[in-house]
Amino acid sequence: MTCDLVALVDGRPSSDDILAGLQAAGEELGVRAVSDGAVVQLCDADDLPLVSVELPLLIQVPGEVERMLGPGVGPVQTPAWWVEIRATATKGGREVAEKYANSLIDRLGGKVWTSEGVGAPATEGTN
């Protein structure tokens, strides 16, 4: 079963932020772009995907994050950048996804929502 995470980031992720997240997730992981570059996958030594990261989306409508993720996410200031991260059921996938998401939050502020835990944020950070 996959695990979905959404990094709700306070600032627009730059190329440096994305690269720092990839490095934090694991320097030994392979990286490949799929879906014409709209998705980046982090892969294990056998080139099997552990995590897929979609391009960040700007959310500008107040209440839209809460509508999509449920009230358990708590209030989210808009505008916010939505970075969707999906971990495969492969061993270590969730940990890799959390490292990536937490790196973004540490750099830019925001919170991480996870599909496990009934919509409660896994992490919060401030910039």
Stockholm file with secondary structure:
# STOCKHOLM 1.0

chainA/1-127         MTCDLVALVDGRPSSDDILAGLQAAGEELGVRAVSDGAVVQLCDADDLPLVSVELPLLIQVPGEVERMLGPGVGPVQTPAWWVEIRATATKGGREVAEKYANSLIDRLGGKVWTSEGVGAPATEGTN
#=GR chainA/1-127 SS CCEEEEEEESSCCCHHHHHHHHHHHCTTSEEEEEGGGTEEEEECTTSCEEEEEECCEEECSTTHHHHHHCGGGCCCCSSEEEEEEEECSSTTHHHHHHHHHHHHHHHHCEEEEETTTTTCEEEEECC
#=GC SS_cons         CCEEEEEEESSCCCHHHHHHHHHHHCTTSEEEEEGGGTEEEEECTTSCEEEEEECCEEECSTTHHHHHHCGGGCCCCSSEEEEEEEECSSTTHHHHHHHHHHHHHHHHCEEEEETTTTTCEEEEECC
//
